[in-house]
């Protein structure tokens, strides 16, 4: 049984945002930090992985599609996103090995929430899309085969925080640390005994300047300006992701 879990999803290699969340008292006091995928694909991949690895056993790692794509890019199968191909080339061999070994799901008993499955997109696939307003039939499809005892599912991938019930099962998306859609700040969740969706504010101007200065990614300035400043609203993202939800 784990009493308090801090869930950090979709960090996307943004060190200032990660540092701001790790400085939160509730994150520092949590029994466990779960990373629900897409950890390093961004402008500061090496630094982010080193900080998280330095936390040792306090961190439980779950892989996402962008983590898998970094490994594939390193093996000669380029990703469709420029920053991922660049990031793959920055990683040390030990970091590539860590990402290659990440599990697709982890299930933990969380106080107040019962058996809780952590994944990146859905329990069966690391890049499927489900949204806060997905149809019940869609949820039934992506949860097909999920053990009946799993009472809570925590996912990420779409960078928008929400909680909702799905046929008696609680679903939580903590939002994104490094690429939030819908508002600036680093979004995360605190679990046990209930669910708290949290947003950590930080100096976005200073963070953008740091990324631009510290990253060697050629488009680091523009990347930070687009994503750390959350130029894409949740409405924009829902419209873009809707067709991938099968609607």
Secondary structure, 3 states (H helix, E strand, C coil): CECCEEEECCCCCCHHHHHHHHCCHHHHCCCEEEEECCCCCCCCHHHHHHHHHCCHHHEEEECCHHHHHHHHHHCCCCCCCHHHHHHHHHCCHHHHHHHHCCECCEEEEECCCEEEEECCCECCECCCCCCCCCCHHHHHHHCCCCCCCCCEEEECCCCCCEEEEECCEEEEECCCCCCCCCCCCEEEEEECCCEEEEEECCCHHHHHHHHHHHCCCCCHHHHHHHHCCCCCCHHHHHHHHHHHHCC
